[in-house]
Amino acid sequence: MAFTIAIDGPAASGKGTIARALAARYGFAHLDTGLLYRAVGRRMLDGTDPQQAAETLDLADLDEDSLRTAEVAQAASKVAAIPEVRQALLDFQRAFARRAGGAVLDGRDIGTVICPEAEVKLFVIASPEVRARRRFEELAENGFETSYDAVLADVEARDARDMGRADAPLKQAEDAVRIDTSEMSVAAAVARAGEIVDARR
């Protein structure tokens, strides 16, 4: 039986961590839809037309390690603002969401555009400063040289693009439950999300 958990929120809010934990807890498949856009952005950086990259995207392109750089993140945010790219990836995401056995999808427009009929919708947020610190520490741990101020500027620029684009902007679905992780531990955030899912199952 299909059961979809749609999780939206800005970069580094904790939505991916929550999504992975819920998928493991309930035995659901998980799709980080941001990786789709990162993969398209990566191919754009390599010289491929963004629309063509989206239309020919393969699961093999979703190598997470190579897609977690600041450069690819910027490219992903840019290609995500292209309506033709979003349309090309729409059917893929919707089919994944309704697969048998349940699915968890996290991104920017899952509850509003991709899966408006999802059984559970979460909107995960945190302050820009907290998200920048998390992202800075993640990049530092992976050996990328940057500064907190640069990461904060990047976070704020991505927020502006994601919330301001004409096609499928980042916003909370009317029936989504908001979880602010600014001062929550990972365990507390996952527990809160689990309570919400359990109440709907």
N, C-alpha and C positions, 0 to 999 in steps of 0.2 A: 504494500500500500504506500502511495506517495505521501510524504510529509515534508514540507519545505520550511526551513528556518532561514529567513532573510536578515542579514546583518549589514547595516550601513554605518558610515562614519568617516571622518577625515583621516588623513595619514597619521599613523602612529598613535591612534586613539586606543588601541588594544583590541580592535574588532577581529583581527586575524588570530590572535591568541585565543580569544573566546571561541571563535568559529572552530578552530582545530580541537579545542577541548570538548566542545559540544559534540562534534562529529565522532570523537573517540568514545565519549560517554554513551551515546545512543547507537553507535555502530552505523552512522550515516556517512555517505560520501561527502567529501569537502572540495569546494572549488573557490580558490582565491581569484576572483574575477580580475583583480588588479594585475595579476600575472599575464592575463590575456593582453591587456593594454601595454604592459611592460615589454612583452614579446614583440608586439607590433612596433613599439617605440624603438626597440633594439634593432629590428630589421630596417626601420627608417634611417637610423644612424648609419647603417651599413649600405645605404643607398637605394633601398627598395621603396617604391611608392606606398604610402600608408594604407590606402584602400586595398591595393593588391596584396599587401602583407596580411591584412585582416581577412581577406577572402580566401587566402591559401594557408591560414594558420593551422598548425598541426599540434597535437598534444606533446609531441617530441620537442617543440619549441619552448615548452614551459619549464626550462631548467632554472630552478629558483636561484641557485648560487650566482649564476652569471647575470641575473636580472635584478639583483639587489644593490645596484650602484646608484649614486646620486644622479649621474648623467642619464641613466636609463629611466629613473623616476621622473626627471624633467621631461624627457621625450614622451613618456607614457601620458603625462598630464596634457601634453600638447596634442597628441593623436586622439586622446579621449574627447577632445572638443570638436573633432571632425565628425559630422553627422553620418557620413558614409561608412566610416570605421565602426561607429556604434551599431549601425544597422547590420553590418556584416557579422558582428559578434552576437547579435540579439538571439537568433534562433539556437545557436550553440548553448548559450546560457540557459534558455528556457527549457530545452530538452534535458539538460543536466538536472535542472531543478525538480522536474517531475519524474525522475527515474524511480524505479521500484526500490523500496528499502529505505527511502528518505535521503535528503540532501541538505547540506548547509552551504550557503553561498555568502561571501562577504565582498563588499565593494562600495560604490557610491550611489547607485540607483537601483538596488535590488528590490527593495520594498515598494518603490514608487513606480518603476518602469518594467523591470525584468519579471518580477514575481509579485504583482499587486494582490494576488490571491493567496499569498503564502500564509500558512497556518500560524506562524510566529514571525513577528517583525521586531527587530531590535535596532536602536539608533545609539551607537556608542561614541561618546565624545570625551574630550579632555582639553584642558587649556592649551593654547599654542606653545606656551613656555614649557609645560610638562612634556608635550609631544616632541618638541625640539630636543629636550634633554635625552629622552628615550632614544630618538633617532641618532643623536650625536654619539651616545654611548654604544649603540649597535654598530655604527660605522667604525668607531675607534677600535672596538673589539675585533672587527674584521680587517683591520689594517689600513683603513682609508684615512688619509690625512685631511682634516677639515677643522673648522672652528664652530663653537656653539652658535655664535652670532650668524655665521653663514648658513648653518642649518635652520635656525629660526627664520631667517629671511626666506629661505627656500620653502619652509612649511607655510608661511604666511602667503607667499606667492601662489603655491599650489591650492591653498584654501580659496583664494580669490578667483582662480581659474575654475576650480571645481564648482564653486557656488554661483559663479557669475555666467557660466556658459549658457547659451540659449537652449541647447538640446540636453535634456535629462540632467539638470543641475543637481548637485548634492543638497538634499534637504530631507527633513524627517517626514516620513509618511504619517498621515493623521492618526493611524491606528498602531503606530510603532511605540514600543516602550523605551524610554531614554535611560541609558546607564552612563553616568559620569564617572570615569575611572581616574580622574585627576589625583584623588587621594585614596584610591582603593588598591589593595594588593591584588595580584593576579588571582589568587585563590578566592578572594571575596567577590571579584567581578564575575568569575566563572560560576560561583555558587549562586549569585543573583540571577544570572542568565538561565541557569538550570532550573531555578524556582519558576521562572516565567514559562519556560518550555513545559515543565511538568504540569503546570496549571492548564495548559492548552491541549495536552495529549489525552 
